[in-house]
Amino acid sequence: MPILESAPVAPSNPYGATKAAVERMLAEAAAAHGLQQVSLRYFNAAGAHPAGRIGERHDPETHLVPIVLQAAAGRRAGVQVFGTDYPTRDGTCVRDYVHVCDLARAHLLALEAMERGGLAAPVYNLGSSAGHSVREVIDAAREVTGRPIAVTEAGRRPGDPAVLIADSGRIRRELGWRPEYDSLHRIVATAWAWHRGEERR
């Protein structure tokens, strides 16, 4: 850690395997048809548009930040923490959270670079290069919302790595990308603003 773009691609679960498969498909299609392509490797996308108009909602919801905020909003009883015995600072998984607006800017920078004649590299990591544990995300949500969030502990889920943190140095150097939402609290606060808007709608 942190993970470089040059690290071996060895997915530990089906979700990662599908991402790896799409990367191979893009590279092969580009080679076969003379196309430009780039793979932007998101780490943990989170947050919402700062104006609160666009946010994250899945059915069923599987992402940690919205699950935690749904618990804060009273739309679910609490949060399950899967695994408390990982070799991390508090025993829970550590992930690299990156704001959706920062991801959108990375897409624009990559497209602009392709319009100018191409990219130096076909793959870029998109992350904050900082890791936060599941417990830290829950604590940040408690602080941002001012609401209690009940937690129940469960066993590890198969295929969950202990730590995933991006080395995003390549895109910073080559495309000038910098995350503007550079703190977990800011990311959670934008998501909470959207969830509050959902409560009022």
TALINSUL-V506784 format. One record per pair of residues at least 24 apart in sequence whose C-alpha atoms are under 8 Angstrom apart, sorted by the first residue. I is the first residue (numbers start at 1). J is the second residue. D is the distance in whole Angstrom. If there is no record, write none. Layout:
i=I j=J d=D
i=I j=J d=D
This chain:
i=1 j=163 d=8
i=1 j=164 d=7
i=1 j=165 d=6
i=1 j=166 d=8
i=1 j=167 d=8
i=2 j=129 d=7
i=2 j=164 d=7
i=2 j=165 d=5
i=2 j=166 d=5
i=2 j=167 d=5
i=3 j=164 d=7
i=3 j=165 d=6
i=3 j=166 d=5
i=3 j=167 d=5
i=4 j=125 d=8
i=4 j=166 d=7
i=4 j=167 d=5
i=4 j=168 d=8
i=5 j=123 d=7
i=5 j=124 d=7
i=5 j=125 d=6
i=5 j=167 d=8
i=12 j=159 d=5
i=12 j=160 d=7
i=12 j=161 d=8
i=13 j=158 d=8
i=13 j=159 d=5
i=13 j=160 d=8
i=36 j=114 d=7
i=36 j=118 d=7
i=37 j=122 d=7
i=38 j=110 d=8
i=38 j=119 d=8
i=38 j=121 d=8
i=38 j=122 d=5
i=38 j=123 d=6
i=38 j=124 d=8
i=39 j=122 d=6
i=39 j=123 d=5
i=39 j=124 d=6
i=40 j=107 d=8
i=40 j=123 d=6
i=40 j=124 d=5
i=40 j=125 d=6
i=40 j=126 d=7
i=41 j=123 d=7
i=41 j=124 d=6
i=41 j=125 d=5
i=41 j=126 d=6
i=42 j=98 d=8
i=42 j=103 d=8
i=42 j=125 d=6
i=42 j=126 d=5
i=42 j=127 d=7
i=43 j=95 d=8
i=43 j=96 d=6
i=43 j=97 d=7
i=43 j=98 d=7
i=43 j=125 d=8
i=43 j=126 d=6
i=43 j=127 d=5
i=43 j=164 d=8
i=43 j=165 d=8
i=43 j=166 d=7
i=44 j=95 d=7
i=44 j=96 d=6
i=44 j=97 d=5
i=44 j=98 d=6
i=44 j=127 d=7
i=45 j=97 d=6
i=45 j=98 d=5
i=45 j=99 d=6
i=45 j=100 d=6
i=45 j=103 d=8
i=46 j=97 d=6
i=46 j=98 d=6
i=46 j=99 d=5
i=46 j=100 d=6
i=46 j=187 d=7
i=46 j=188 d=8
i=46 j=191 d=7
i=47 j=98 d=8
i=47 j=99 d=5
i=47 j=100 d=6
i=47 j=187 d=5
i=47 j=188 d=6
i=47 j=189 d=8
i=47 j=190 d=5
i=47 j=191 d=4
i=48 j=99 d=7
i=48 j=100 d=6
i=48 j=101 d=8
i=48 j=187 d=8
i=48 j=190 d=5
i=48 j=191 d=5
i=48 j=194 d=6
i=49 j=100 d=8
i=49 j=101 d=7
i=49 j=190 d=7
i=49 j=191 d=8
i=49 j=194 d=8
i=50 j=190 d=5
i=50 j=193 d=8
i=51 j=194 d=8
i=52 j=190 d=7
i=52 j=191 d=8
i=52 j=193 d=6
i=52 j=194 d=4
i=52 j=197 d=7
i=53 j=194 d=7
i=54 j=194 d=7
i=55 j=191 d=7
i=55 j=194 d=6
i=55 j=195 d=8
i=56 j=191 d=8
i=64 j=134 d=8
i=65 j=137 d=7
i=65 j=188 d=7
i=65 j=191 d=8
i=66 j=191 d=7
i=68 j=138 d=6
i=68 j=141 d=7
i=68 j=149 d=7
i=69 j=141 d=7
i=69 j=191 d=8
i=69 j=192 d=7
i=69 j=195 d=7
i=70 j=195 d=8
i=71 j=149 d=6
i=71 j=150 d=8
i=72 j=141 d=8
i=72 j=142 d=8
i=72 j=145 d=7
i=72 j=147 d=6
i=72 j=148 d=6
i=72 j=149 d=6
i=73 j=195 d=8
i=73 j=196 d=8
i=73 j=199 d=8
i=77 j=150 d=7
i=78 j=149 d=6
i=78 j=150 d=5
i=78 j=151 d=6
i=78 j=152 d=7
i=79 j=149 d=7
i=79 j=150 d=6
i=79 j=151 d=5
i=79 j=152 d=6
i=80 j=151 d=6
i=80 j=152 d=5
i=80 j=153 d=6
i=80 j=154 d=7
i=81 j=134 d=7
i=81 j=151 d=7
i=81 j=152 d=6
i=81 j=153 d=5
i=81 j=154 d=6
i=82 j=153 d=6
i=82 j=154 d=5
i=82 j=155 d=5
i=82 j=156 d=5
i=82 j=157 d=6
i=83 j=153 d=7
i=83 j=154 d=6
i=83 j=155 d=5
i=83 j=156 d=4
i=83 j=157 d=7
i=84 j=153 d=7
i=84 j=154 d=8
i=84 j=155 d=7
i=84 j=156 d=8
i=86 j=162 d=6
i=87 j=162 d=7
i=88 j=162 d=7
i=88 j=163 d=8
i=90 j=133 d=7
i=90 j=135 d=7
i=92 j=133 d=6
i=92 j=134 d=6
i=92 j=135 d=7
i=92 j=162 d=7
i=93 j=133 d=5
i=93 j=134 d=6
i=93 j=160 d=8
i=93 j=161 d=7
i=93 j=162 d=5
i=93 j=163 d=6
i=94 j=131 d=6
i=94 j=132 d=5
i=94 j=133 d=4
i=94 j=134 d=6
i=94 j=162 d=6
i=94 j=163 d=5
i=94 j=164 d=6
i=94 j=165 d=8
i=95 j=131 d=5
i=95 j=132 d=5
i=95 j=133 d=6
i=95 j=134 d=8
i=95 j=163 d=6
i=95 j=164 d=5
i=95 j=165 d=6
i=96 j=127 d=6
i=96 j=128 d=6
i=96 j=129 d=6
i=96 j=130 d=6
i=96 j=131 d=5
i=96 j=132 d=6
i=96 j=164 d=6
i=96 j=165 d=5
i=96 j=166 d=7
i=97 j=127 d=6
i=97 j=128 d=6
i=97 j=130 d=8
i=97 j=131 d=7
i=97 j=132 d=8
i=97 j=184 d=7
i=98 j=126 d=7
i=98 j=127 d=5
i=98 j=128 d=6
i=98 j=179 d=8
i=98 j=181 d=8
i=98 j=182 d=8
i=98 j=187 d=8
i=99 j=179 d=8
i=99 j=181 d=6
i=99 j=187 d=6
i=102 j=178 d=8
i=102 j=179 d=5
i=102 j=180 d=7
i=102 j=181 d=7
i=105 j=177 d=8
i=106 j=177 d=6
i=109 j=175 d=6
i=109 j=177 d=8
i=110 j=175 d=7
i=113 j=175 d=8
i=120 j=174 d=7
i=124 j=168 d=7
i=124 j=170 d=7
i=124 j=171 d=6
i=125 j=166 d=6
i=125 j=167 d=7
i=125 j=168 d=5
i=125 j=170 d=8
i=125 j=171 d=7
i=126 j=166 d=7
i=126 j=168 d=6
i=126 j=171 d=8
i=127 j=165 d=7
i=127 j=166 d=5
i=127 j=167 d=7
i=127 j=168 d=6
i=128 j=166 d=7
i=128 j=168 d=7
i=128 j=179 d=7
i=128 j=182 d=7
i=129 j=165 d=6
i=129 j=166 d=5
i=129 j=167 d=6
i=129 j=168 d=6
i=130 j=165 d=6
i=130 j=166 d=8
i=131 j=163 d=8
i=131 j=164 d=7
i=131 j=165 d=6
i=132 j=184 d=8
i=137 j=184 d=8
i=140 j=184 d=7
i=140 j=185 d=6
i=140 j=188 d=7
i=141 j=185 d=8
i=141 j=188 d=6
i=141 j=189 d=8
i=144 j=185 d=7
i=144 j=188 d=7
i=144 j=189 d=6
i=144 j=192 d=8
i=145 j=189 d=8
i=145 j=192 d=7
